[in-house]
Amino acid sequence: MWAKERIRYLYNKVNLDPDDPHLRLLLANAYYENKQNRDAQLQLEKALKLQPRFPEAHCNLGGILQAQGRMPEARHHYEEALRYDSTMVEALSGLGTLLCRTDQEGEGLAYLERVLELEPDLANARFNIAVAYTKAAITIRPSSI
């Protein structure tokens, strides 16, 4: 119930100020939390038209596209986010995870290790690094073992 009220409230705010990319980001986040990914994606795309150098919008759009399996587009948005904010942990983590999932563990691990440099206690990054190292070790291991 609270999610729908939040969406309604933010939707009304966006209608009052349609040129505010930050309000569109908030509305996209509310849609995403309510599993309305298509609506979230549309709001993020509108926010980026209004403010192309908006790292949070790029990062969140990257996450939605990655969940849809649209890896090249997701990678582009993570990289754009990092272009504007090179220490954005969410974008570093998203890009690192994406690269590891697309058999680019070496490159992905570098991003995930950077996450741990910035936030050493982030459990999700530690888990993703462990999975990537395990996957890399399995890939390298001779098949005769």
MOJOQUI-V944277 format. One record per pair of residues at least 6 apart in sequence whose C-alpha atoms are under 8 Angstrom apart, sorted by sequence separation. I is the first residue (numbers start at 0). J is the second residue. D is the distance in whole Angstrom. If there is no record, write none. Layout:
i: (I & I)
j: (J & J)
d: (D & D)
//
This chain:
i: (13 & 17 & 30 & 47 & 64 & 81 & 98 & 99 & 115 & 31 & 46 & 65 & 80 & 99 & 30 & 31 & 64 & 65 & 98 & 99 & 13 & 30 & 47 & 64 & 65 & 81 & 98 & 99 & 115 & 12 & 13 & 29 & 46 & 47 & 63 & 80 & 81 & 97 & 114 & 115 & 27 & 28 & 61 & 62 & 95 & 96 & 27 & 44 & 61 & 78 & 95 & 112 & 9 & 13 & 26 & 27 & 43 & 60 & 61 & 77 & 94 & 95 & 111 & 27 & 43 & 61 & 77 & 95 & 27 & 61 & 95 & 96 & 9 & 10 & 26 & 27 & 43 & 44 & 60 & 61 & 77 & 78 & 94 & 95 & 111 & 112 & 9 & 43 & 77 & 111 & 24 & 58 & 92 & 23 & 24 & 57 & 58 & 91 & 92 & 6 & 23 & 40 & 57 & 74 & 91 & 108 & 58 & 23 & 24 & 57 & 58 & 91 & 92 & 6 & 23 & 40 & 57 & 74 & 91 & 108 & 5 & 6 & 56 & 108 & 20 & 21 & 54 & 55 & 20 & 54 & 88 & 2 & 19 & 20 & 36 & 52 & 53 & 54 & 70 & 104 & 52 & 104 & 20 & 54 & 88 & 2 & 3 & 19 & 20 & 53 & 54 & 88 & 2 & 18 & 24 & 52 & 58 & 62 & 86 & 96 & 104 & 24 & 58 & 61 & 65 & 92 & 99 & 58)
j: (19 & 23 & 36 & 53 & 70 & 87 & 104 & 105 & 121 & 38 & 53 & 72 & 87 & 106 & 38 & 39 & 72 & 73 & 106 & 107 & 22 & 39 & 56 & 73 & 74 & 90 & 107 & 108 & 124 & 22 & 23 & 39 & 56 & 57 & 73 & 90 & 91 & 107 & 124 & 125 & 38 & 39 & 72 & 73 & 106 & 107 & 39 & 56 & 73 & 90 & 107 & 124 & 22 & 26 & 39 & 40 & 56 & 73 & 74 & 90 & 107 & 108 & 124 & 41 & 57 & 75 & 91 & 109 & 42 & 76 & 110 & 111 & 25 & 26 & 42 & 43 & 59 & 60 & 76 & 77 & 93 & 94 & 110 & 111 & 127 & 128 & 26 & 60 & 94 & 128 & 42 & 76 & 110 & 42 & 43 & 76 & 77 & 110 & 111 & 26 & 43 & 60 & 77 & 94 & 111 & 128 & 79 & 45 & 46 & 79 & 80 & 113 & 114 & 29 & 46 & 63 & 80 & 97 & 114 & 131 & 29 & 30 & 80 & 132 & 45 & 46 & 79 & 80 & 46 & 80 & 114 & 29 & 46 & 47 & 63 & 79 & 80 & 81 & 97 & 131 & 80 & 132 & 49 & 83 & 117 & 32 & 33 & 49 & 50 & 83 & 84 & 118 & 33 & 49 & 55 & 83 & 89 & 93 & 117 & 127 & 135 & 56 & 90 & 93 & 97 & 124 & 131 & 93)
d: (7 & 8 & 7 & 7 & 7 & 6 & 6 & 8 & 7 & 8 & 8 & 8 & 8 & 8 & 6 & 6 & 7 & 5 & 7 & 5 & 6 & 5 & 7 & 5 & 8 & 6 & 5 & 7 & 7 & 7 & 6 & 8 & 7 & 7 & 8 & 6 & 7 & 7 & 7 & 7 & 7 & 7 & 7 & 7 & 7 & 6 & 4 & 8 & 4 & 8 & 4 & 8 & 7 & 8 & 7 & 7 & 6 & 7 & 7 & 5 & 7 & 6 & 6 & 8 & 8 & 8 & 7 & 7 & 5 & 5 & 5 & 7 & 7 & 7 & 7 & 6 & 8 & 8 & 7 & 6 & 7 & 7 & 7 & 5 & 7 & 7 & 6 & 6 & 6 & 6 & 7 & 6 & 7 & 6 & 6 & 5 & 5 & 5 & 6 & 6 & 7 & 6 & 6 & 6 & 7 & 6 & 8 & 7 & 7 & 6 & 6 & 7 & 6 & 6 & 6 & 7 & 5 & 7 & 6 & 7 & 7 & 7 & 8 & 8 & 8 & 7 & 7 & 7 & 4 & 4 & 6 & 7 & 8 & 7 & 7 & 8 & 7 & 7 & 7 & 6 & 8 & 8 & 6 & 6 & 7 & 8 & 8 & 8 & 6 & 7 & 6 & 8 & 6 & 7 & 8 & 7 & 7 & 7 & 8 & 7 & 7 & 6 & 5 & 8 & 7 & 7 & 6 & 8)
//
